[in-house]
């Protein structure tokens, strides 16, 4: 019997966690995003033994909107660290 996989995409981390906690799939999330669920054991961590894969991070902002100095500093730090 062939195993069929379905890919589901969410734009909300909480929705991803709820979907996974309902037993509908597995997910890859940052540990900090699931720290509480790991503590209360509503989710479990599984060691990944497959090949490495890239993680894409995007930072977007409106070039014509006002930005606080704190936000400007954040953008500077992020772009320096992540390129």
N, C-alpha and C positions, 0 to 999 in steps of 0.2 A: 504494500500500500504506500503510495507516494504521500509525503508530507507537504502540505500547502501552507505557504506563509502569506500573510496579508500585511501590508505596510499602512499604518495609520499615522497621520500627522496632526499635531495640536500646536497651537500658538501659546498655550498657557501651561506652565509647569504644574500647577495644582491639578489641572485636568489630566495631565499625563500620570501623575501620582495616583489619582483616583481610579483611572482606567487600569493601571497596573495592580493596585490593591484589590480591585474587583476580580482579579484573576484572568483578565482578558489579554494579557501580553507581558512582555518584558520591555525594559527601557534602559537607556544610558543617560544618566543625569549626574551632575556634579554632586559629590558627597555632601557638600554644604546644603544643597537643595533638599536632601532627604535625611538630614541628621536626626530630626525629631522622629521620623518614621522608623529609622534604624534603631533609635533608642527604645521606642515602645514596641518594636518588633512587628509593626504593621507592614513593613517591607524588609527584605533581607538582601544583603550584598552577595553577589556571586562573582568569583574571580574570573576574569576574562582571560582565556588561553588562546584566543585567535590572533590573527595578525593585527598589527597596529593600524590605526586609521586616523586620518586628520580630523581635527575639530575646528570648525570655522566659527569665528567670532566677528560680528559686525557692529560698528558704532556709527550711527547716523545722526545728523543734526541739520537743521535748516540754516543755510548760510546767511540768510538775511534777518534772522531773529536775534534779539539781544541775548547775550549769555553772561551770566555772572562770572566774576573772576575765579570762583571755585570750580565752576563747570569748565571754564577755559583751561585751568590747571589740570583738571581730571583728564580732559581730552589730550593735553600735551603728554601727560604721564602714560596714558594708555597707548598712544601712538608710538611713543619712544620704546615702550616695553614690547608691544606686540608687532610693531612695524606697520 
